[in-house]
């Protein structure tokens, strides 16, 4: 199967037209459009009406809304379209099994800061905790907190652990789609050692080694590496567009295009 990978499109900064070529399936792993600005699923359905699209939401997709209503809105918008919303969900297309989850972060990456101080730093410096809500509840009861993120990450890890085969199991493994990055190896060189990396990078190498491929976004750093010793496991890819600033500067210079990947069918 040929898959086209996109992430971090951030069309709130500058629109883009998607051209997935001859890909049979399109994966978009987060940060398409803040929910306050529109519905990412409607936009994806209009952009790619002729083949399956797998959408895993990223943190920016929730901005201006709340998690409960956003999930309901995306799933409602996807009904009757070719878009599948994956939030701790599995789907099989063309013999390839996909596992999708935002992943979030449990702040388990080693840090020089005590846990309590790290949580305070993250809440004060990451815009998620200023622009997202966990429910429609009013005032502080509905605020998205570090504890909510950690709980969501714990649930995502449990979902993936239950769905992925042992690393030594024969045959093709599922493909994992997440927004958050599963290893410090996805970090851009200029951010190595940054105090906020525990928010961006979630050490999941044990799970990555059990997947045929792991496709993610979030870090705005295009990368490819392999986790584990098997040639048919652990390939990790990131293909972000990133920000396009008002003065025309692009975080990732050049013409942005999908990353085309060949996946192995279970059949």
C-alpha positions, 0 to 999 in steps of 0.5 A: 500500500502507498500512503501519503503522510502529512502533519502540522499543516497549520492552515490557520497561518496559510492555506494549502492545497493537498496533492497526495498523488497516487497514494491509496491512503492519506494520513494526517497526524494532527494540527490541521485547523483550530476548532475555533476556526472551523472543522478540520474534518470538513476541510480534509473531506473537501481536500481529498474526496476520492480516497480514505483519509486517516485523521489523528488530532493534534493539540492545536486542533483543540484550540478554542474548544474543549476535548469532549465537544471536539471529539463529538464534532469531528466524529459527526463531521466524518460520518458519510465521508472518507475521513476516519477520526482515530482517537485510540481507534484501530482501522484496517484498510487494504490489509494494513491495520492502523492504530491512531491516537494523539498520544499526548505526553506523560512527562516521563522523559528524564528532566533535571527538574523535580516533577512538580516544578516540571508540571508547573513549567509546562502549564505556564509555558505551553499554550495548550493549557491556556487555549484548551478545555477538557469539557464544556464545564464553566470556569476552572472545572473545565480547564485542560490540566497537566493531569488530564494530559497525563491521563490521556497519555496513559490511556493511549499507551494502554491502547497501543500496548494491547493492539501491538504484537510482540516484537518477535511475532512473525508477519507484518505489524500494524502502523501507528499514527500519533501526533506526539513524538515517540522518542527523543530521536525525533527532536530537532538538534537545536532543542536537544536538552530543552527543559520543555522536551518532556512535553514534546517527546514521549519515550515509547521506544518499546512500543515503536519496536513492535510497530511496522511503522510509526508516523507522527508530527508535533515537533516540526522536525522532519526525521526518519529513524528505526527503533529495534533490530528488525528490518520490518519494524520500528521505522519512524517518520515525521513530515511536518509543514510547520508554521508559515509566518505573516512576513512569508517566512516558512519554518520549513523552507521550500515547497511542502509535499506529502511523504510517500511511504510503502506499507506491507499488508497483513494479507 
